[in-house]
Amino acid sequence: MAWHLQWAGGISIRKLVQTLRPLRTVTIDVNGHELTAAPAIDAVTQDILDKINAPAGH
């Protein structure tokens, strides 16, 4: 899997992890109402996600 991600993304695994680690989506329940906050994805990160065919925000 790591080799595939490195090959598909065109970057090292170390750089891939550093770039994608901060991406987190959080869901908060407030009085029965779920609020979801997705991370802001910059152009470089979106390019990597596109290359490895991963949907953003999921």
Chimera marker file (.cmm) of the C-alpha trace (Angstrom):
<marker_set name="trace">
<marker id="1" x="0.000" y="0.000" z="0.000" r="1" g="1" b="0" radius="0.5"/>
<marker id="2" x="2.777" y="2.438" z="0.909" r="1" g="1" b="0" radius="0.5"/>
<marker id="3" x="4.565" y="1.758" z="-2.370" r="1" g="1" b="0" radius="0.5"/>
<marker id="4" x="1.358" y="2.355" z="-4.332" r="1" g="1" b="0" radius="0.5"/>
<marker id="5" x="0.713" y="5.677" z="-2.562" r="1" g="1" b="0" radius="0.5"/>
<marker id="6" x="4.292" y="6.778" z="-3.141" r="1" g="1" b="0" radius="0.5"/>
<marker id="7" x="4.159" y="5.810" z="-6.811" r="1" g="1" b="0" radius="0.5"/>
<marker id="8" x="0.682" y="7.266" z="-7.454" r="1" g="1" b="0" radius="0.5"/>
<marker id="9" x="1.327" y="10.485" z="-5.532" r="1" g="1" b="0" radius="0.5"/>
<marker id="10" x="4.757" y="11.026" z="-6.993" r="1" g="1" b="0" radius="0.5"/>
<marker id="11" x="6.193" y="11.926" z="-3.580" r="1" g="1" b="0" radius="0.5"/>
<marker id="12" x="7.875" y="10.092" z="-0.734" r="1" g="1" b="0" radius="0.5"/>
<marker id="13" x="5.830" y="8.405" z="1.962" r="1" g="1" b="0" radius="0.5"/>
<marker id="14" x="7.342" y="10.787" z="4.514" r="1" g="1" b="0" radius="0.5"/>
<marker id="15" x="6.146" y="13.839" z="2.530" r="1" g="1" b="0" radius="0.5"/>
<marker id="16" x="2.753" y="12.214" z="1.917" r="1" g="1" b="0" radius="0.5"/>
<marker id="17" x="2.233" y="11.631" z="5.641" r="1" g="1" b="0" radius="0.5"/>
<marker id="18" x="3.419" y="15.157" z="6.523" r="1" g="1" b="0" radius="0.5"/>
<marker id="19" x="1.021" y="16.659" z="4.000" r="1" g="1" b="0" radius="0.5"/>
<marker id="20" x="-2.039" y="14.542" z="4.787" r="1" g="1" b="0" radius="0.5"/>
<marker id="21" x="-1.682" y="14.160" z="8.581" r="1" g="1" b="0" radius="0.5"/>
<marker id="22" x="-3.329" y="17.517" z="9.415" r="1" g="1" b="0" radius="0.5"/>
<marker id="23" x="-6.439" y="16.662" z="7.373" r="1" g="1" b="0" radius="0.5"/>
<marker id="24" x="-9.174" y="15.694" z="9.784" r="1" g="1" b="0" radius="0.5"/>
<marker id="25" x="-12.924" y="15.987" z="9.684" r="1" g="1" b="0" radius="0.5"/>
<marker id="26" x="-14.743" y="16.446" z="12.978" r="1" g="1" b="0" radius="0.5"/>
<marker id="27" x="-18.402" y="15.832" z="13.767" r="1" g="1" b="0" radius="0.5"/>
<marker id="28" x="-19.858" y="17.489" z="16.852" r="1" g="1" b="0" radius="0.5"/>
<marker id="29" x="-23.252" y="16.707" z="18.338" r="1" g="1" b="0" radius="0.5"/>
<marker id="30" x="-24.948" y="19.802" z="19.778" r="1" g="1" b="0" radius="0.5"/>
<marker id="31" x="-28.313" y="19.061" z="21.359" r="1" g="1" b="0" radius="0.5"/>
<marker id="32" x="-29.031" y="16.313" z="18.840" r="1" g="1" b="0" radius="0.5"/>
<marker id="33" x="-27.824" y="18.302" z="15.832" r="1" g="1" b="0" radius="0.5"/>
<marker id="34" x="-24.688" y="17.042" z="14.147" r="1" g="1" b="0" radius="0.5"/>
<marker id="35" x="-22.264" y="19.661" z="12.864" r="1" g="1" b="0" radius="0.5"/>
<marker id="36" x="-19.435" y="18.533" z="10.610" r="1" g="1" b="0" radius="0.5"/>
<marker id="37" x="-16.340" y="20.604" z="9.951" r="1" g="1" b="0" radius="0.5"/>
<marker id="38" x="-14.086" y="19.567" z="7.089" r="1" g="1" b="0" radius="0.5"/>
<marker id="39" x="-10.514" y="20.797" z="6.721" r="1" g="1" b="0" radius="0.5"/>
<marker id="40" x="-9.482" y="23.423" z="4.207" r="1" g="1" b="0" radius="0.5"/>
<marker id="41" x="-7.522" y="21.662" z="1.467" r="1" g="1" b="0" radius="0.5"/>
<marker id="42" x="-4.889" y="23.693" z="-0.340" r="1" g="1" b="0" radius="0.5"/>
<marker id="43" x="-3.985" y="23.192" z="-4.013" r="1" g="1" b="0" radius="0.5"/>
<marker id="44" x="-0.857" y="21.105" z="-3.316" r="1" g="1" b="0" radius="0.5"/>
<marker id="45" x="-2.744" y="18.729" z="-1.026" r="1" g="1" b="0" radius="0.5"/>
<marker id="46" x="-5.659" y="18.481" z="-3.475" r="1" g="1" b="0" radius="0.5"/>
<marker id="47" x="-3.208" y="17.599" z="-6.243" r="1" g="1" b="0" radius="0.5"/>
<marker id="48" x="-1.805" y="14.758" z="-4.119" r="1" g="1" b="0" radius="0.5"/>
<marker id="49" x="-5.313" y="13.505" z="-3.295" r="1" g="1" b="0" radius="0.5"/>
<marker id="50" x="-6.237" y="13.622" z="-6.980" r="1" g="1" b="0" radius="0.5"/>
<marker id="51" x="-3.129" y="11.655" z="-7.919" r="1" g="1" b="0" radius="0.5"/>
<marker id="52" x="-3.776" y="8.898" z="-5.422" r="1" g="1" b="0" radius="0.5"/>
<marker id="53" x="-7.480" y="8.965" z="-6.336" r="1" g="1" b="0" radius="0.5"/>
<marker id="54" x="-8.672" y="9.722" z="-2.812" r="1" g="1" b="0" radius="0.5"/>
<marker id="55" x="-11.874" y="11.719" z="-2.353" r="1" g="1" b="0" radius="0.5"/>
<marker id="56" x="-11.305" y="14.944" z="-0.436" r="1" g="1" b="0" radius="0.5"/>
<marker id="57" x="-13.109" y="15.411" z="2.860" r="1" g="1" b="0" radius="0.5"/>
<marker id="58" x="-13.839" y="11.698" z="3.349" r="1" g="1" b="0" radius="0.5"/>
<link id1="1" id2="2" r="1" g="1" b="0" radius="0.2"/>
<link id1="2" id2="3" r="1" g="1" b="0" radius="0.2"/>
<link id1="3" id2="4" r="1" g="1" b="0" radius="0.2"/>
<link id1="4" id2="5" r="1" g="1" b="0" radius="0.2"/>
<link id1="5" id2="6" r="1" g="1" b="0" radius="0.2"/>
<link id1="6" id2="7" r="1" g="1" b="0" radius="0.2"/>
<link id1="7" id2="8" r="1" g="1" b="0" radius="0.2"/>
<link id1="8" id2="9" r="1" g="1" b="0" radius="0.2"/>
<link id1="9" id2="10" r="1" g="1" b="0" radius="0.2"/>
<link id1="10" id2="11" r="1" g="1" b="0" radius="0.2"/>
<link id1="11" id2="12" r="1" g="1" b="0" radius="0.2"/>
<link id1="12" id2="13" r="1" g="1" b="0" radius="0.2"/>
<link id1="13" id2="14" r="1" g="1" b="0" radius="0.2"/>
<link id1="14" id2="15" r="1" g="1" b="0" radius="0.2"/>
<link id1="15" id2="16" r="1" g="1" b="0" radius="0.2"/>
<link id1="16" id2="17" r="1" g="1" b="0" radius="0.2"/>
<link id1="17" id2="18" r="1" g="1" b="0" radius="0.2"/>
<link id1="18" id2="19" r="1" g="1" b="0" radius="0.2"/>
<link id1="19" id2="20" r="1" g="1" b="0" radius="0.2"/>
<link id1="20" id2="21" r="1" g="1" b="0" radius="0.2"/>
<link id1="21" id2="22" r="1" g="1" b="0" radius="0.2"/>
<link id1="22" id2="23" r="1" g="1" b="0" radius="0.2"/>
<link id1="23" id2="24" r="1" g="1" b="0" radius="0.2"/>
<link id1="24" id2="25" r="1" g="1" b="0" radius="0.2"/>
<link id1="25" id2="26" r="1" g="1" b="0" radius="0.2"/>
<link id1="26" id2="27" r="1" g="1" b="0" radius="0.2"/>
<link id1="27" id2="28" r="1" g="1" b="0" radius="0.2"/>
<link id1="28" id2="29" r="1" g="1" b="0" radius="0.2"/>
<link id1="29" id2="30" r="1" g="1" b="0" radius="0.2"/>
<link id1="30" id2="31" r="1" g="1" b="0" radius="0.2"/>
<link id1="31" id2="32" r="1" g="1" b="0" radius="0.2"/>
<link id1="32" id2="33" r="1" g="1" b="0" radius="0.2"/>
<link id1="33" id2="34" r="1" g="1" b="0" radius="0.2"/>
<link id1="34" id2="35" r="1" g="1" b="0" radius="0.2"/>
<link id1="35" id2="36" r="1" g="1" b="0" radius="0.2"/>
<link id1="36" id2="37" r="1" g="1" b="0" radius="0.2"/>
<link id1="37" id2="38" r="1" g="1" b="0" radius="0.2"/>
<link id1="38" id2="39" r="1" g="1" b="0" radius="0.2"/>
<link id1="39" id2="40" r="1" g="1" b="0" radius="0.2"/>
<link id1="40" id2="41" r="1" g="1" b="0" radius="0.2"/>
<link id1="41" id2="42" r="1" g="1" b="0" radius="0.2"/>
<link id1="42" id2="43" r="1" g="1" b="0" radius="0.2"/>
<link id1="43" id2="44" r="1" g="1" b="0" radius="0.2"/>
<link id1="44" id2="45" r="1" g="1" b="0" radius="0.2"/>
<link id1="45" id2="46" r="1" g="1" b="0" radius="0.2"/>
<link id1="46" id2="47" r="1" g="1" b="0" radius="0.2"/>
<link id1="47" id2="48" r="1" g="1" b="0" radius="0.2"/>
<link id1="48" id2="49" r="1" g="1" b="0" radius="0.2"/>
<link id1="49" id2="50" r="1" g="1" b="0" radius="0.2"/>
<link id1="50" id2="51" r="1" g="1" b="0" radius="0.2"/>
<link id1="51" id2="52" r="1" g="1" b="0" radius="0.2"/>
<link id1="52" id2="53" r="1" g="1" b="0" radius="0.2"/>
<link id1="53" id2="54" r="1" g="1" b="0" radius="0.2"/>
<link id1="54" id2="55" r="1" g="1" b="0" radius="0.2"/>
<link id1="55" id2="56" r="1" g="1" b="0" radius="0.2"/>
<link id1="56" id2="57" r="1" g="1" b="0" radius="0.2"/>
<link id1="57" id2="58" r="1" g="1" b="0" radius="0.2"/>
</marker_set>
